[in-house]
Amino acid sequence: MTKTRDNCALPCGAPAGGRRHRVTLQERATGVDADGLPNGDWGAVASVWAEVSPLRDRELFNAQQVQPRTTHKITLDYRPGVTHAMRFLFGTRILNIGSIINPMEANRTLEILAEEKAT
């Protein structure tokens, strides 16, 4: 059962725990177009509540030691099946998945280090 925040600055229906951003997890559609070429369209897998934070200072430096172009950290409830081939749509912004971290292998949350794609 998801808990929601009452009378707070979070969006209506946002779960407790500080996840205030609605993001869409996407993956590439499989199949081919009319010319027989691979279809490069992205399709929605799920819309989830997350905390999207730009990295700064020491956190940015440390993250870039693992993934050089990391710009954001996305924290969400654990979801099986999230892969590096997926991405997040955050409003009109695209965040490509770099690293997927399951803290303490507890299957409670995922911490995603991502790179914002220039548009």
TIDREN-130378 format. One record per residue (C-alpha): x, y, z; residue in one letter. Coordinates in steps of 0.1 Angstrom, whole numbers, plus 5000, padded with zeros to 4 digits. Layout:
! TIDREN-130378
XYZA/...
! end
This chain:
! TIDREN-130378
500050005000M/501450344990T/501450625015K/500650975003T/501451305017R/498551525029D/498751905030N/502351935018C/504352084989A/504451744971L/502251684941P/498851534948C/499251154951G/502951164956A/504150894979P/505850965012A/509550945013G/510451254993G/509851124958R/508351424943R/509051384906H/507051184881R/509251024856V/508550774828T/510850474823L/511250404786Q/512750134765E/513250104727R/510449944708A/511349624690T/510349574654G/510949724620V/509550014601D/507950004566A/511449994550D/512549704571G/514849914593L/514949874631P/512250094647N/514150344669G/511050474688D/510950474726W/507950334744G/506850384780A/507450094804V/506050264836A/505450604851S/506950614886V/507550854915W/511250934919A/513651194933E/515751344905V/518751534918S/521451704898P/524851604911L/527251864924R/530651904939D/532051594956R/529051374947E/529551474910L/533251404912F/532751064928N/530050964903A/532151064874Q/534950834885Q/532550544877V/530550694848Q/532350994833P/529251174820R/527051134850T/524851444856T/521951324878H/521051074905K/517550924903I/516150744933T/513050534930L/511350234947D/512849904937Y/511649784903R/512949464888P/513949464852G/515549814849V/518449794825T/521150014810H/519249994777A/516450204792M/516150574799R/513950814819F/511851094805L/511651374830F/509251634816G/510851704783T/514351604794R/515951274786I/518151094812L/520150804799N/520850534825I/524550484833G/524750284866S/522050104885I/522650054922I/520449844945N/521649964979P/522649675002M/520949434977E/517849494998A/515449534968N/513849844984R/515150124963T/517150184932L/519750454928E/520350544891I/523350744880L/522250904847A/523451144820E/521151414807E/520951404769K/521451734752A/518451834731T/
! end
